[in-house]
Each structure stands twice: as C-alpha cells, then as structure tokens.
Amino acid sequence: MEVNEVLDIIGKRIRNTRKAKGLSQEKLAELASLHPTYISDVERGKVNASVYTYYCIATALEVELADIVKLPSNMIDANFENELSQVLMQIRNLDEGKRGMFISSMKGLLSGMGAK
C-alpha cells in the first residue's frame, strides 16, 4: 500500500468521524489544538501527520487512536471499513435505549441473513 493511499484512508476516517459527531473542521481544530487548514489537509490525505497529531485528533473526537489509524488488510475493504466506522460513530452517539434497539435489530437482521 502506498503512502498516499494510507493517508487518504486515515483522512477519510477522520472526516467521517468528525461529521458523524456533528463537528466542523474549525471546531475539531480547536479541540485538537491544531489549525483548521491543517485539519483540512489531514482529511484530504495531503499531509503525513505525526502519531501525536493523530492522537490529538482522536482525543478531540473522543475515539481511540486505533479507530483512526487502523488500516484494512486490503484496499477492497477500505470503503467498507470507512462506512462501518461512520456507522459506529453514529451508534455511539445514540442514547443507551436506542443503542440497545439498534443492536437487537441488527442481530435479528444478521440472523435472518444466515450470519452466525
């Protein structure tokens, strides 16, 4: 996997997480003590940020660093992983009762599809 591909995946995951949390780039920058332009560059995969910068962004987004930097085993999984990450952030933002209903519904759906 090329450097640009890695940066693009991480940037998209940050953007998806930020949007799922309802944050602007400016607010994320403020929370992470970074410049809004830098956040934009990270999200577009234009900058190779340090691990500490990714840590600051993850902390500001209230997610684990691993949620941001985990890379799929192959590029075919990249879009799925990004979409799954975005859905997970939305689920985390639900209150406990709605999360329970969602989980029950998904278990039923998966069971109906033959998943074990």
VMD Tcl script that builds the backbone (N, CA, C; Angstrom):
set m [mol new atoms 348]
animate dup $m
set s [atomselect $m all]
$s set {name element resname resid chain x y z} {
  {N N MET 1 A 0.841 -1.164 0.000}
  {CA C MET 1 A 0.000 0.000 0.000}
  {C C MET 1 A 0.896 1.240 0.000}
  {N N GLU 2 A 0.598 2.165 -0.860}
  {CA C GLU 2 A 1.385 3.397 -0.988}
  {C C GLU 2 A 1.051 4.381 0.138}
  {N N VAL 3 A 1.991 5.275 0.411}
  {CA C VAL 3 A 1.805 6.292 1.451}
  {C C VAL 3 A 0.540 7.108 1.194}
  {N N ASN 4 A 0.321 7.530 -0.036}
  {CA C ASN 4 A -0.856 8.345 -0.353}
  {C C ASN 4 A -2.161 7.603 -0.062}
  {N N GLU 5 A -2.176 6.300 -0.318}
  {CA C GLU 5 A -3.370 5.502 -0.040}
  {C C GLU 5 A -3.645 5.439 1.465}
  {N N VAL 6 A -2.595 5.250 2.236}
  {CA C VAL 6 A -2.723 5.189 3.691}
  {C C VAL 6 A -3.251 6.520 4.226}
  {N N LEU 7 A -2.645 7.617 3.781}
  {CA C LEU 7 A -3.068 8.941 4.248}
  {C C LEU 7 A -4.503 9.246 3.843}
  {N N ASP 8 A -4.896 8.791 2.661}
  {CA C ASP 8 A -6.266 9.000 2.193}
  {C C ASP 8 A -7.257 8.236 3.064}
  {N N ILE 9 A -6.944 7.001 3.406}
  {CA C ILE 9 A -7.819 6.187 4.250}
  {C C ILE 9 A -7.977 6.825 5.622}
  {N N ILE 10 A -6.862 7.215 6.224}
  {CA C ILE 10 A -6.912 7.825 7.557}
  {C C ILE 10 A -7.669 9.145 7.500}
  {N N GLY 11 A -7.402 9.944 6.487}
  {CA C GLY 11 A -8.089 11.230 6.351}
  {C C GLY 11 A -9.591 11.070 6.203}
  {N N LYS 12 A -10.011 10.111 5.390}
  {CA C LYS 12 A -11.454 9.871 5.212}
  {C C LYS 12 A -12.087 9.401 6.512}
  {N N ARG 13 A -11.372 8.561 7.251}
  {CA C ARG 13 A -11.906 8.073 8.522}
  {C C ARG 13 A -12.064 9.228 9.507}
  {N N ILE 14 A -11.101 10.142 9.527}
  {CA C ILE 14 A -11.214 11.309 10.402}
  {C C ILE 14 A -12.397 12.168 9.977}
  {N N ARG 15 A -12.519 12.421 8.677}
  {CA C ARG 15 A -13.639 13.235 8.175}
  {C C ARG 15 A -14.981 12.592 8.516}
  {N N ASN 16 A -15.104 11.295 8.268}
  {CA C ASN 16 A -16.355 10.596 8.560}
  {C C ASN 16 A -16.699 10.651 10.044}
  {N N THR 17 A -15.699 10.469 10.887}
  {CA C THR 17 A -15.916 10.509 12.328}
  {C C THR 17 A -16.312 11.919 12.765}
  {N N ARG 18 A -15.624 12.917 12.242}
  {CA C ARG 18 A -15.940 14.307 12.575}
  {C C ARG 18 A -17.370 14.642 12.181}
  {N N LYS 19 A -17.759 14.261 10.973}
  {CA C LYS 19 A -19.118 14.552 10.501}
  {C C LYS 19 A -20.159 13.797 11.318}
  {N N ALA 20 A -19.866 12.541 11.658}
  {CA C ALA 20 A -20.797 11.750 12.461}
  {C C ALA 20 A -21.002 12.377 13.835}
  {N N LYS 21 A -19.998 13.071 14.321}
  {CA C LYS 21 A -20.083 13.750 15.616}
  {C C LYS 21 A -20.661 15.154 15.487}
  {N N GLY 22 A -20.935 15.586 14.252}
  {CA C GLY 22 A -21.530 16.901 14.034}
  {C C GLY 22 A -20.574 18.063 14.273}
  {N N LEU 23 A -19.283 17.817 14.054}
  {CA C LEU 23 A -18.275 18.858 14.276}
  {C C LEU 23 A -17.822 19.467 12.952}
  {N N SER 24 A -17.560 20.749 12.974}
  {CA C SER 24 A -16.939 21.407 11.827}
  {C C SER 24 A -15.433 21.181 11.909}
  {N N GLN 25 A -14.752 21.440 10.801}
  {CA C GLN 25 A -13.286 21.353 10.827}
  {C C GLN 25 A -12.717 22.358 11.819}
  {N N GLU 26 A -13.326 23.523 11.894}
  {CA C GLU 26 A -12.863 24.574 12.805}
  {C C GLU 26 A -12.980 24.124 14.260}
  {N N LYS 27 A -14.109 23.491 14.611}
  {CA C LYS 27 A -14.305 23.030 15.990}
  {C C LYS 27 A -13.344 21.902 16.317}
  {N N LEU 28 A -13.160 20.966 15.384}
  {CA C LEU 28 A -12.201 19.885 15.613}
  {C C LEU 28 A -10.805 20.458 15.803}
  {N N ALA 29 A -10.443 21.420 14.983}
  {CA C ALA 29 A -9.124 22.049 15.105}
  {C C ALA 29 A -8.959 22.677 16.484}
  {N N GLU 30 A -9.986 23.360 16.940}
  {CA C GLU 30 A -9.940 23.991 18.264}
  {C C GLU 30 A -9.763 22.937 19.359}
  {N N LEU 31 A -10.548 21.869 19.295}
  {CA C LEU 31 A -10.484 20.807 20.307}
  {C C LEU 31 A -9.142 20.084 20.304}
  {N N ALA 32 A -8.531 19.965 19.121}
  {CA C ALA 32 A -7.254 19.248 18.986}
  {C C ALA 32 A -6.051 20.182 19.072}
  {N N SER 33 A -6.300 21.477 19.260}
  {CA C SER 33 A -5.232 22.487 19.308}
  {C C SER 33 A -4.406 22.492 18.024}
  {N N LEU 34 A -5.117 22.432 16.891}
  {CA C LEU 34 A -4.480 22.459 15.581}
  {C C LEU 34 A -5.128 23.560 14.747}
  {N N HIS 35 A -4.527 23.877 13.623}
  {CA C HIS 35 A -5.077 24.895 12.730}
  {C C HIS 35 A -6.129 24.250 11.822}
  {N N PRO 36 A -7.238 24.946 11.555}
  {CA C PRO 36 A -8.273 24.378 10.683}
  {C C PRO 36 A -7.757 23.953 9.305}
  {N N THR 37 A -6.823 24.701 8.760}
  {CA C THR 37 A -6.260 24.337 7.459}
  {C C THR 37 A -5.517 23.008 7.553}
  {N N TYR 38 A -4.856 22.784 8.684}
  {CA C TYR 38 A -4.134 21.533 8.877}
  {C C TYR 38 A -5.116 20.358 8.956}
  {N N ILE 39 A -6.232 20.557 9.656}
  {CA C ILE 39 A -7.269 19.518 9.722}
  {C C ILE 39 A -7.757 19.200 8.312}
  {N N SER 40 A -7.994 20.232 7.516}
  {CA C SER 40 A -8.428 20.042 6.134}
  {C C SER 40 A -7.405 19.220 5.354}
  {N N ASP 41 A -6.135 19.558 5.501}
  {CA C ASP 41 A -5.070 18.827 4.801}
  {C C ASP 41 A -5.000 17.360 5.248}
  {N N VAL 42 A -5.172 17.124 6.555}
  {CA C VAL 42 A -5.151 15.748 7.073}
  {C C VAL 42 A -6.319 14.967 6.490}
  {N N GLU 43 A -7.509 15.565 6.508}
  {CA C GLU 43 A -8.700 14.871 5.997}
  {C C GLU 43 A -8.598 14.561 4.510}
  {N N ARG 44 A -7.883 15.398 3.769}
  {CA C ARG 44 A -7.730 15.168 2.329}
  {C C ARG 44 A -6.520 14.295 2.021}
  {N N GLY 45 A -5.819 13.833 3.059}
  {CA C GLY 45 A -4.659 12.971 2.859}
  {C C GLY 45 A -3.471 13.699 2.261}
  {N N LYS 46 A -3.403 14.999 2.464}
  {CA C LYS 46 A -2.344 15.816 1.863}
  {C C LYS 46 A -1.132 15.992 2.765}
  {N N VAL 47 A -1.248 15.550 4.012}
  {CA C VAL 47 A -0.140 15.719 4.947}
  {C C VAL 47 A 0.069 14.410 5.714}
  {N N ASN 48 A 1.315 14.088 5.955}
  {CA C ASN 48 A 1.678 12.908 6.728}
  {C C ASN 48 A 1.864 13.351 8.173}
  {N N ALA 49 A 0.767 13.340 8.917}
  {CA C ALA 49 A 0.784 13.839 10.293}
  {C C ALA 49 A 1.543 12.872 11.202}
  {N N SER 50 A 1.990 13.395 12.328}
  {CA C SER 50 A 2.680 12.563 13.309}
  {C C SER 50 A 1.665 11.715 14.073}
  {N N VAL 51 A 2.156 10.695 14.718}
  {CA C VAL 51 A 1.299 9.852 15.548}
  {C C VAL 51 A 0.664 10.708 16.645}
  {N N TYR 52 A 1.432 11.634 17.194}
  {CA C TYR 52 A 0.898 12.502 18.242}
  {C C TYR 52 A -0.251 13.366 17.713}
  {N N THR 53 A -0.127 13.851 16.490}
  {CA C THR 53 A -1.205 14.643 15.896}
  {C C THR 53 A -2.458 13.795 15.734}
  {N N TYR 54 A -2.294 12.565 15.243}
  {CA C TYR 54 A -3.450 11.670 15.129}
  {C C TYR 54 A -4.044 11.391 16.507}
  {N N TYR 55 A -3.192 11.268 17.522}
  {CA C TYR 55 A -3.660 11.068 18.895}
  {C C TYR 55 A -4.490 12.272 19.355}
  {N N CYS 56 A -4.016 13.475 19.078}
  {CA C CYS 56 A -4.741 14.692 19.454}
  {C C CYS 56 A -6.100 14.751 18.759}
  {N N ILE 57 A -6.127 14.381 17.493}
  {CA C ILE 57 A -7.377 14.380 16.737}
  {C C ILE 57 A -8.330 13.321 17.305}
  {N N ALA 58 A -7.820 12.128 17.556}
  {CA C ALA 58 A -8.651 11.057 18.111}
  {C C ALA 58 A -9.222 11.464 19.468}
  {N N THR 59 A -8.391 12.062 20.303}
  {CA C THR 59 A -8.848 12.522 21.620}
  {C C THR 59 A -9.934 13.574 21.474}
  {N N ALA 60 A -9.741 14.510 20.562}
  {CA C ALA 60 A -10.744 15.547 20.329}
  {C C ALA 60 A -12.056 14.952 19.818}
  {N N LEU 61 A -11.964 13.867 19.057}
  {CA C LEU 61 A -13.151 13.196 18.527}
  {C C LEU 61 A -13.749 12.195 19.523}
  {N N GLU 62 A -13.053 12.012 20.640}
  {CA C GLU 62 A -13.481 11.077 21.688}
  {C C GLU 62 A -13.562 9.643 21.172}
  {N N VAL 63 A -12.536 9.255 20.408}
  {CA C VAL 63 A -12.409 7.880 19.934}
  {C C VAL 63 A -10.993 7.402 20.241}
  {N N GLU 64 A -10.801 6.119 20.132}
  {CA C GLU 64 A -9.468 5.557 20.329}
  {C C GLU 64 A -8.591 5.867 19.119}
  {N N LEU 65 A -7.307 6.038 19.352}
  {CA C LEU 65 A -6.362 6.266 18.258}
  {C C LEU 65 A -6.466 5.136 17.231}
  {N N ALA 66 A -6.615 3.910 17.709}
  {CA C ALA 66 A -6.717 2.752 16.800}
  {C C ALA 66 A -7.916 2.876 15.860}
  {N N ASP 67 A -9.001 3.514 16.329}
  {CA C ASP 67 A -10.174 3.689 15.463}
  {C C ASP 67 A -9.840 4.558 14.254}
  {N N ILE 68 A -8.864 5.431 14.414}
  {CA C ILE 68 A -8.485 6.354 13.341}
  {C C ILE 68 A -7.453 5.741 12.406}
  {N N VAL 69 A -6.460 5.058 12.964}
  {CA C VAL 69 A -5.317 4.630 12.148}
  {C C VAL 69 A -5.350 3.168 11.714}
  {N N LYS 70 A -6.345 2.408 12.176}
  {CA C LYS 70 A -6.420 1.009 11.759}
  {C C LYS 70 A -6.635 0.934 10.254}
  {N N LEU 71 A -5.782 0.180 9.590}
  {CA C LEU 71 A -5.858 0.057 8.140}
  {C C LEU 71 A -6.452 -1.290 7.747}
  {N N PRO 72 A -7.250 -1.310 6.706}
  {CA C PRO 72 A -7.818 -2.575 6.237}
  {C C PRO 72 A -6.722 -3.467 5.673}
  {N N SER 73 A -6.993 -4.768 5.666}
  {CA C SER 73 A -5.999 -5.715 5.167}
  {C C SER 73 A -5.773 -5.561 3.670}
  {N N ASN 74 A -6.742 -5.036 2.964}
  {CA C ASN 74 A -6.540 -4.746 1.547}
  {C C ASN 74 A -7.423 -3.570 1.150}
  {N N MET 75 A -7.177 -3.006 0.007}
  {CA C MET 75 A -7.890 -1.805 -0.415}
  {C C MET 75 A -9.363 -2.068 -0.716}
  {N N ILE 76 A -9.713 -3.284 -1.028}
  {CA C ILE 76 A -11.114 -3.603 -1.285}
  {C C ILE 76 A -11.935 -3.350 -0.029}
  {N N ASP 77 A -11.345 -3.587 1.130}
  {CA C ASP 77 A -12.031 -3.387 2.398}
  {C C ASP 77 A -12.064 -1.931 2.839}
  {N N ALA 78 A -11.314 -1.059 2.226}
  {CA C ALA 78 A -11.182 0.320 2.694}
  {C C ALA 78 A -12.516 1.046 2.740}
  {N N ASN 79 A -13.291 0.987 1.686}
  {CA C ASN 79 A -14.582 1.676 1.680}
  {C C ASN 79 A -15.517 1.095 2.727}
  {N N PHE 80 A -15.556 -0.220 2.838}
  {CA C PHE 80 A -16.395 -0.868 3.848}
  {C C PHE 80 A -15.977 -0.431 5.246}
  {N N GLU 81 A -14.678 -0.427 5.514}
  {CA C GLU 81 A -14.176 -0.026 6.829}
  {C C GLU 81 A -14.542 1.420 7.145}
  {N N ASN 82 A -14.433 2.307 6.167}
  {CA C ASN 82 A -14.790 3.712 6.379}
  {C C ASN 82 A -16.283 3.862 6.670}
  {N N GLU 83 A -17.113 3.154 5.907}
  {CA C GLU 83 A -18.553 3.218 6.132}
  {C C GLU 83 A -18.918 2.633 7.489}
  {N N LEU 84 A -18.313 1.508 7.834}
  {CA C LEU 84 A -18.572 0.882 9.122}
  {C C LEU 84 A -18.141 1.798 10.272}
  {N N SER 85 A -17.017 2.461 10.110}
  {CA C SER 85 A -16.532 3.397 11.115}
  {C C SER 85 A -17.519 4.546 11.314}
  {N N GLN 86 A -18.057 5.057 10.215}
  {CA C GLN 86 A -19.017 6.156 10.298}
  {C C GLN 86 A -20.294 5.705 11.010}
  {N N VAL 87 A -20.784 4.513 10.677}
  {CA C VAL 87 A -21.984 3.989 11.324}
  {C C VAL 87 A -21.720 3.769 12.812}
  {N N LEU 88 A -20.557 3.251 13.155}
  {CA C LEU 88 A -20.208 3.015 14.549}
  {C C LEU 88 A -20.214 4.322 15.338}
  {N N MET 89 A -19.705 5.381 14.763}
  {CA C MET 89 A -19.714 6.676 15.442}
  {C C MET 89 A -21.149 7.153 15.674}
  {N N GLN 90 A -22.008 6.930 14.700}
  {CA C GLN 90 A -23.407 7.328 14.850}
  {C C GLN 90 A -24.084 6.507 15.941}
  {N N ILE 91 A -23.784 5.221 16.012}
  {CA C ILE 91 A -24.355 4.362 17.047}
  {C C ILE 91 A -23.884 4.820 18.416}
  {N N ARG 92 A -22.609 5.143 18.535}
  {CA C ARG 92 A -22.068 5.603 19.819}
  {C C ARG 92 A -22.746 6.876 20.303}
  {N N ASN 93 A -23.247 7.687 19.389}
  {CA C ASN 93 A -23.899 8.945 19.766}
  {C C ASN 93 A -25.350 8.764 20.187}
  {N N LEU 94 A -25.909 7.561 20.026}
  {CA C LEU 94 A -27.277 7.295 20.447}
  {C C LEU 94 A -27.331 7.106 21.957}
  {N N ASP 95 A -28.498 7.396 22.546}
  {CA C ASP 95 A -28.636 7.112 23.972}
  {C C ASP 95 A -28.707 5.594 24.157}
  {N N GLU 96 A -28.564 5.155 25.394}
  {CA C GLU 96 A -28.445 3.727 25.680}
  {C C GLU 96 A -29.640 2.919 25.172}
  {N N GLY 97 A -30.843 3.441 25.334}
  {CA C GLY 97 A -32.036 2.726 24.883}
  {C C GLY 97 A -32.067 2.530 23.383}
  {N N LYS 98 A -31.737 3.587 22.631}
  {CA C LYS 98 A -31.731 3.495 21.175}
  {C C LYS 98 A -30.609 2.586 20.691}
  {N N ARG 99 A -29.450 2.612 21.376}
  {CA C ARG 99 A -28.355 1.694 21.011}
  {C C ARG 99 A -28.809 0.255 21.169}
  {N N GLY 100 A -29.506 -0.036 22.275}
  {CA C GLY 100 A -29.992 -1.387 22.515}
  {C C GLY 100 A -30.959 -1.842 21.438}
  {N N MET 101 A -31.868 -0.948 21.047}
  {CA C MET 101 A -32.819 -1.277 19.987}
  {C C MET 101 A -32.090 -1.528 18.675}
  {N N PHE 102 A -31.081 -0.703 18.380}
  {CA C PHE 102 A -30.323 -0.870 17.139}
  {C C PHE 102 A -29.602 -2.216 17.135}
  {N N ILE 103 A -28.930 -2.531 18.227}
  {CA C ILE 103 A -28.177 -3.789 18.311}
  {C C ILE 103 A -29.121 -4.982 18.162}
  {N N SER 104 A -30.263 -4.946 18.839}
  {CA C SER 104 A -31.232 -6.037 18.719}
  {C C SER 104 A -31.713 -6.187 17.286}
  {N N SER 105 A -32.000 -5.059 16.644}
  {CA C SER 105 A -32.459 -5.091 15.254}
  {C C SER 105 A -31.393 -5.680 14.333}
  {N N MET 106 A -30.159 -5.257 14.528}
  {CA C MET 106 A -29.076 -5.749 13.670}
  {C C MET 106 A -28.832 -7.230 13.888}
  {N N LYS 107 A -28.907 -7.688 15.131}
  {CA C LYS 107 A -28.749 -9.125 15.399}
  {C C LYS 107 A -29.831 -9.918 14.686}
  {N N GLY 108 A -31.063 -9.411 14.730}
  {CA C GLY 108 A -32.161 -10.077 14.049}
  {C C GLY 108 A -31.949 -10.089 12.545}
  {N N LEU 109 A -31.508 -8.970 11.999}
  {CA C LEU 109 A -31.250 -8.878 10.569}
  {C C LEU 109 A -30.144 -9.851 10.153}
  {N N LEU 110 A -29.066 -9.861 10.897}
  {CA C LEU 110 A -27.959 -10.777 10.578}
  {C C LEU 110 A -28.386 -12.239 10.691}
  {N N SER 111 A -29.170 -12.544 11.708}
  {CA C SER 111 A -29.664 -13.910 11.878}
  {C C SER 111 A -30.533 -14.306 10.687}
  {N N GLY 112 A -31.377 -13.395 10.239}
  {CA C GLY 112 A -32.230 -13.653 9.095}
  {C C GLY 112 A -31.453 -13.836 7.803}
  {N N MET 113 A -30.233 -13.289 7.767}
  {CA C MET 113 A -29.392 -13.413 6.575}
  {C C MET 113 A -28.494 -14.634 6.658}
  {N N GLY 114 A -28.611 -15.383 7.747}
  {CA C GLY 114 A -27.819 -16.605 7.887}
  {C C GLY 114 A -26.470 -16.406 8.533}
  {N N ALA 115 A -26.223 -15.208 9.081}
  {CA C ALA 115 A -24.943 -14.968 9.768}
  {C C ALA 115 A -24.971 -15.619 11.141}
  {N N LYS 116 A -23.844 -16.070 11.575}
  {CA C LYS 116 A -23.764 -16.723 12.886}
  {C C LYS 116 A -22.980 -15.903 13.858}
}
mol reanalyze $m
mol bondsrecalc $m
mol representation Tube
mol addrep $m
